[in-house]
Amino acid sequence: MEIVFRNPFYLWSLVVVPIIIVAHFLSLRYSKARAIKFANFIALARVSEKVRMSSNFTVLVLRIVVFVGIVFAIAGTTLHYSGSRIDADYVIAIDSSVSMLAEDFSPTRFEAAKRATSIFVDELPVHISAGVIGFSGASYVYQPLTIDKELVGFSVDNMQILTSGGTSIGDAVVTGTNLLMNSGKSRVIVLLTDGRSNLGVGIETSINYANANNVIVYTIGVGTEEGYFLNISEAIGPLGVNVEELERLASSTGGEFYHPQSSEELGSVYGQIAESKKMKVSLDLTFFLLMFILLILVVEWVLINTRYRIIP
């Protein structure tokens, strides 16, 4: 469980709390100075029910609580926790580098990934949104988050191998996280690659970014750790699956790593991810804070008009 703030800059407003405390006691001193002007303390006692002038600590505490609550509401206080909620929005990130043309998956790794992704998207509930990213040395958004599954499927079918060299897994995670930023459901990235990150944003940076935005990353490695030679000219040669890297990316964000060995196993992996109930849940506390503030204001109003009322 973790509490985060979408707009942490506003937390600087809390430096005003000492000023509120000072202002309270200054106003109290002024009230006492006015009260002392009464010549007949018996009359004062009849009006106030008590001659003693209270320091009104309860009212002070309530006013500080109200102020802090307003600051937290403006700062966008959000509670993150792990739960069993099954509703989630998904971004599928597919490695689109040239090595994905290898034929150890039928007909190729790339086509097997597209086919399994299409089936996965088709089986999602109608209210679930999905987006699609292709990546190699850079990331390309084929489809932003949408509930239109036909549009998502069309985007998957039209994915192409990207000519930019290298593999930037970190960039894909950052791009996918950005697409999920406005999702009110649990946020999940399903990342499939046959390589290892050698360009762009580092894995640790992408892990921190995903966690900061409450995103789970499931990773799928296709192919072997040794790589797969193609009848093409590649200056850097084949780079196989970095199992340790993908396992760390998944486990550090609350997801899981899968290493299927065939097209059939790949389809089964997508099914397991769809059925997974391990989710990160975000709860926006703004509404609850505002209701709490309203309640405290009512309590304060009652107190200052009864027990702590000011003598005219």
Buried (B, 14 or more C-beta within 10 A) or exposed (E): EEEBBBEEEBBEBBEBBEEBEEEBEEEBEEBEEEBEEBEEEEEBEEEBEEEEBEEBEBBBEBBBBBBBBBBBBBBBBBBBBBEEBBEBBBBBBBBBBBBBBBEBBEEBBBBBBBBBBBBBBEEBEEEBBBBBBBBBBBBBBBBBBBBEBEBBBBBBEEBEBBEBBBBBBBBBBBBBBBBBEEBEBBBBBBBBBBBBBBBBBEBEEBBEBBBEBBBBBBBBBBBBEEBBEBEEEEEEEBBBBBBEBBBBBBBBBBBBBBBBEEBEBBBBBBEEBBEBEBBBBBEBBBEBBEEBBEEBBEBBEEBBEEEBEEEE
